[in-house]
Amino acid sequence: MINLRKHRFTFLVAGMAVVIVAVLPLFFSASCRSLQQGAAEMKARESLRSMTRGGVLPSEDAVARIESDFPRTTAGALARIVRARIKTNARDFTGAAALLNASSIRDYTQIPEYALFLRAAALDQAGSRGDARAAYEQLALDYPTSLRAREALLRAAQMMIEDAQAAGVSPLLRELAAKDDAAALLLTAKAYEQLSDTTRALSAYRRIYFFAPANTESTEAASDIKRLGSTTAPATAEEAGTRAEKLFQAKHYGEAFDAYADSSTRFPAGLTPELQLHRGIAAANAKRTADAITALTGVPSSAGELRAEALYNLALAYARARQWPQARTAAEDLRHSFPNSGWTPRAFVQLGQIADDAKNTVDSAYFYRAAVNFFPGT
């Protein structure tokens, strides 16, 4: 019995070996064929890149052959997108939109949202407004993190206003407006005006003016505020301070200083040490030296590092105005009051450089020597 089992096992193993030997050529054949197809497809992709390099589009026939030869692949899907671009250039917007409405683009490329945007734009140019708007909204819904999502929402909202369907604009742009997106707020305001809701329209215009003042839409918002019988004067300390800070962050220093000045006049209690510091820096950058000195000197000693930063900027303001004795005094005040602040050694080095630029060898030597003597480890 034991010998019989042994012979049976040997027979089975031998049989399996025969089967494996028979199958191996088929396996390797399929594997080689797959590798060859993969290499060909990669070559087709490279060919597409070469064809479209420099923004020049090839003939549609050449691209169509790649799409036909490589169905259900990345190369084929990309070729379809290129064909759509060719049709768009030829002003065949309907044909371009049809090509871009393909599952292969979604399944085999990493740019489905780009293709969807192209399709929406093609439909838009073809005059298929309803389908275009639906495509724009679909893009924002399916790909909310896409760089094209914001643009798609804004265009969809614009189309709503143009088609007298303004009621849908505010819900569509709610998230963008909540982030103080100036373009979204402007469209929201226009939609409210179309609905004869001047109160909400005015609120949106004011939101642009005070909370997104560095954007180009702010100028239009200011005109619209006055057109609706209101004023651009801030109603609260928050409006005044936020406008000034947003302009400061955008480096619109002249406008920022004026906004800080207006804020301090209307709401003196709201002028924090930080706002006072930024007011002084804005004045210095706007080359309003006297105003800068007044503002920076006004940052209280109790403000800690903000006071150190104010003295740093004060010393630099004096130096740029070639008031060297005052620059030395401010730098020494900074060193004695804040010896461990990062602003202190930086001030002496910067002052030395400003003196160098002014060909003032005496003061440049003084500041550089002081930097080395007082802060040897920095």
C-alpha positions in Angstrom: 0.0 0.0 0.0 2.9 2.3 0.9 4.6 1.6 -2.4 1.4 2.2 -4.3 0.9 5.6 -2.7 4.5 6.5 -3.4 4.2 5.6 -7.1 0.9 7.5 -7.4 2.5 10.6 -5.8 5.4 10.3 -8.3 3.0 10.1 -11.2 1.1 13.2 -10.0 4.3 15.2 -9.6 5.5 14.2 -13.0 2.1 15.1 -14.5 2.2 18.5 -12.9 5.7 19.1 -14.3 4.5 18.2 -17.7 1.6 20.7 -17.4 3.9 23.4 -16.1 6.4 22.9 -18.9 3.5 23.1 -21.4 2.0 26.3 -19.9 5.3 28.2 -19.4 5.7 29.2 -23.1 2.1 30.5 -23.1 2.7 32.5 -19.9 6.0 34.0 -21.1 4.4 34.8 -24.5 1.5 36.7 -22.9 3.9 38.5 -20.6 6.2 39.5 -23.4 3.2 40.7 -25.4 2.0 42.8 -22.4 5.4 44.3 -22.1 5.6 45.1 -25.8 2.1 46.7 -25.7 3.2 48.8 -22.6 6.3 50.0 -24.3 4.4 50.9 -27.4 1.8 52.8 -25.4 4.6 54.7 -23.6 6.1 55.5 -27.0 2.7 56.8 -28.1 2.5 59.1 -25.1 6.0 60.5 -25.9 4.9 61.0 -29.4 1.9 63.0 -28.2 4.2 65.1 -26.0 6.5 65.8 -29.0 3.5 66.7 -31.3 2.2 69.3 -28.8 5.5 70.7 -27.5 5.6 74.5 -27.6 1.8 74.8 -27.8 1.7 73.8 -31.5 -1.1 71.3 -32.3 -0.6 68.6 -34.9 -3.1 67.4 -37.5 -6.2 65.7 -36.2 -5.6 62.6 -38.3 -2.2 61.9 -36.7 -3.7 62.2 -33.2 -6.8 60.1 -34.2 -4.5 57.2 -35.2 -3.0 57.1 -31.7 -6.5 57.2 -30.2 -7.6 54.3 -32.5 -4.4 52.2 -32.0 -4.5 52.5 -28.2 -8.1 52.2 -26.9 -8.7 52.0 -23.2 -5.2 53.4 -22.4 -3.8 56.7 -21.1 -2.3 57.4 -24.5 -5.6 56.9 -26.2 -7.5 59.1 -23.7 -4.9 61.9 -23.9 -5.1 61.7 -27.7 -8.8 62.3 -27.4 -8.2 65.5 -25.3 -5.7 66.7 -27.9 -8.3 66.1 -30.7 -10.8 68.2 -28.7 -8.3 71.0 -28.4 -7.7 70.9 -32.2 -11.5 71.1 -32.8 -11.7 74.0 -30.4 -9.0 75.9 -32.3 -11.0 75.2 -35.4 -14.1 76.7 -33.6 -15.9 73.3 -33.8 -17.0 73.7 -30.2 -19.8 71.1 -30.5 -17.4 68.5 -31.8 -14.9 69.3 -29.1 -17.5 69.0 -26.3 -18.6 65.6 -27.7 -15.1 64.3 -27.7 -14.5 65.3 -24.1 -17.7 63.6 -22.9 -15.9 60.2 -22.7 -15.5 57.7 -19.8 -12.0 56.9 -21.0 -10.8 60.3 -19.9 -12.1 59.8 -16.4 -10.8 56.2 -16.3 -7.3 56.5 -17.8 -6.0 60.0 -17.1 -5.2 62.1 -14.1 -6.7 65.3 -15.5 -10.5 64.5 -15.7 -11.3 67.9 -14.1 -9.3 69.7 -16.8 -11.1 67.9 -19.5 -14.5 68.6 -17.9 -13.5 72.3 -17.7 -12.6 72.3 -21.4 -15.9 70.6 -22.2 -17.9 73.2 -20.2 -16.0 76.0 -22.0 -16.7 74.4 -25.4 -20.4 74.1 -24.6 -20.4 77.7 -23.4 -18.9 78.9 -26.7 -21.2 76.7 -28.6 -24.2 78.5 -27.0 -25.4 75.4 -25.1 -25.7 77.5 -21.9 -27.7 75.0 -19.9 -25.3 72.1 -20.5 -22.3 74.4 -20.0 -23.5 75.6 -16.7 -24.3 72.1 -15.6 -20.8 71.0 -16.5 -19.2 73.9 -14.6 -21.2 73.0 -11.5 -20.4 69.3 -11.9 -16.7 70.2 -12.0 -17.0 72.1 -8.7 -19.0 69.3 -7.1 -16.9 66.4 -8.2 -13.5 68.1 -7.9 -13.8 70.7 -5.1 -10.0 70.9 -4.6 -9.3 71.4 -8.3 -7.6 74.6 -9.3 -10.4 75.0 -11.8 -13.2 74.7 -9.3 -13.3 78.4 -8.3 -13.2 79.5 -11.9 -16.0 77.1 -12.8 -18.2 78.4 -10.0 -17.7 82.0 -10.9 -18.6 81.4 -14.5 -21.7 79.4 -13.6 -22.8 82.3 -11.3 -22.1 84.8 -14.0 -24.3 82.8 -16.4 -27.1 82.7 -13.9 -27.1 86.5 -13.7 -27.0 86.8 -17.4 -29.9 84.4 -17.7 -31.9 86.3 -15.0 -31.7 83.4 -12.6 -30.0 85.4 -9.8 -31.7 83.5 -7.0 -29.2 80.6 -7.4 -26.1 82.7 -7.2 -25.8 83.2 -3.4 -26.2 79.5 -2.5 -23.7 78.6 -5.3 -21.0 81.0 -4.1 -21.7 80.7 -0.4 -18.4 79.0 0.5 -16.3 81.3 -1.6 -18.0 84.4 -0.3 -17.4 83.1 3.3 -13.7 83.2 2.5 -14.0 86.8 1.4 -13.3 86.0 -2.2 -13.8 89.4 -3.8 -15.0 88.0 -7.2 -17.6 85.8 -5.5 -18.8 88.6 -3.3 -19.1 91.0 -6.3 -21.2 88.5 -8.2 -23.3 87.9 -5.1 -23.9 91.6 -4.7 -24.9 91.9 -8.4 -27.3 89.0 -8.0 -29.0 90.6 -5.0 -29.4 93.8 -6.9 -31.0 91.9 -9.7 -33.4 90.6 -7.1 -34.0 94.1 -5.8 -32.5 93.3 -2.4 -30.4 96.4 -2.0 -29.7 95.7 1.7 -27.9 92.5 1.1 -26.3 93.9 -2.1 -24.8 96.7 -0.1 -23.7 94.3 2.6 -21.8 92.3 0.0 -20.2 95.4 -1.5 -19.1 96.6 1.9 -17.6 93.2 2.7 -15.4 93.5 -0.4 -14.3 97.0 0.4 -13.3 96.3 4.0 -12.4 92.6 4.0 -10.9 92.2 0.5 -9.6 95.7 -0.2 -6.4 94.8 -2.0 -8.4 93.2 -4.9 -9.4 95.0 -8.1 -13.0 94.4 -7.2 -12.7 96.8 -4.3 -12.6 99.9 -6.6 -15.9 98.8 -8.2 -17.4 98.0 -4.8 -16.6 101.5 -3.6 -18.4 103.0 -6.6 -21.4 100.7 -6.1 -21.6 101.6 -2.4 -21.9 105.3 -3.2 -24.3 104.5 -6.1 -26.6 102.8 -3.6 -26.6 105.9 -1.4 -24.2 104.7 1.3 -20.6 105.7 2.3 -17.3 103.9 2.5 -16.7 105.1 6.0 -16.2 102.2 8.4 -19.1 101.5 10.7 -17.2 99.4 13.2 -13.6 99.1 14.6 -13.5 95.6 13.0 -14.2 97.0 9.5 -11.6 99.8 9.9 -8.9 97.6 11.4 -9.4 94.7 9.0 -9.2 97.0 5.9 -6.0 98.5 7.1 -4.5 95.1 7.9 -5.5 93.5 4.6 -3.9 96.4 2.7 -0.8 96.1 4.9 -0.5 92.4 4.2 -0.8 93.0 0.5 2.0 95.6 0.8 -0.2 98.5 -0.4 1.6 100.6 2.2 0.3 104.1 1.2 -3.4 103.0 1.3 -2.7 101.0 4.5 -1.3 104.0 6.3 -4.3 106.1 5.4 -6.6 103.3 6.6 -4.7 103.0 9.9 -5.0 106.7 10.3 -8.7 106.7 9.7 -9.2 103.8 12.0 -7.2 105.5 14.9 -9.3 108.6 14.4 -12.7 106.9 14.4 -12.0 104.1 16.9 -9.0 105.1 19.0 -9.7 102.4 21.6 -9.3 99.8 18.9 -5.7 100.8 18.0 -3.8 97.9 19.5 0.1 97.9 19.8 0.2 95.6 16.7 -1.9 98.0 14.6 0.2 100.9 15.8 3.4 99.0 14.8 2.0 98.1 11.4 0.9 101.7 10.9 4.5 102.9 11.5 6.0 100.2 9.2 3.4 101.2 6.5 4.4 104.8 6.8 8.1 104.0 6.6 7.6 101.9 3.4 5.4 104.7 2.0 8.4 107.1 2.6 6.3 109.1 5.1 9.2 109.4 7.6 7.7 111.8 10.0 4.5 109.8 10.3 6.6 106.6 10.7 8.6 108.1 13.5 5.5 109.2 15.3 3.7 105.9 15.0 6.7 103.7 15.9 7.6 105.8 18.9 4.0 105.4 20.1 4.3 101.6 20.4 4.3 101.2 24.3 7.2 99.5 26.2 4.7 97.1 27.7 4.2 95.5 24.2 7.4 93.4 24.6 8.7 92.1 21.2 6.3 94.4 19.4 8.2 97.3 21.0 11.5 95.7 20.0 10.3 95.4 16.4 9.1 99.1 16.6 12.6 100.3 17.8 14.2 98.2 15.0 12.0 99.9 12.4 12.4 103.3 14.0 16.2 103.1 13.8 16.0 102.1 10.2 13.6 105.0 9.4 16.0 107.4 10.9 18.9 105.9 9.0 17.1 106.1 5.7 16.3 109.7 6.4 20.1 110.2 7.1 19.4 111.2 10.7 22.3 109.3 12.0 22.4 110.5 15.7 18.8 109.5 16.1 19.4 106.2 14.4 22.3 105.5 17.0 20.0 106.5 19.8 17.2 104.2 18.7 19.6 101.3 18.2 21.1 101.8 21.7 17.7 102.0 23.2 16.9 98.7 21.5 20.1 97.1 22.8 19.6 98.2 26.4 15.9 97.3 26.5 15.9 94.1 24.5 19.4 92.6 24.5 18.2 89.1 23.8 15.7 90.0 21.0 16.5 88.8 17.5 15.6 92.3 16.3 18.6 93.8 18.1 21.7 92.3 16.3 19.7 92.6 13.0 19.3 96.3 13.6 23.0 97.0 13.9 23.9 95.0 10.8 21.1 96.6 8.7 22.1 100.1 9.9 25.7 99.4 8.9 24.5 98.4 5.4 22.3 101.5 5.0 25.3 103.6 6.0 27.5 101.8 3.5 25.0 102.5 0.8 25.0 106.1 1.8 28.8 106.2 1.6 28.9 107.1 5.3 32.0 105.2 6.4 32.0 106.6 9.9 28.6 105.4 10.9 28.9 102.1 8.9 32.1 101.4 10.9 30.3 102.2 14.1 27.4 100.0 13.5 29.4 97.0 12.2 31.9 97.3 15.1 29.0 97.4 17.6 27.4 94.3 16.0 30.7 92.4 16.3 31.4 93.6 19.9 27.9 93.2 21.3 26.8 90.1 19.5 29.8 88.0 18.7 27.9 84.7 18.8 25.3 85.7 16.1 
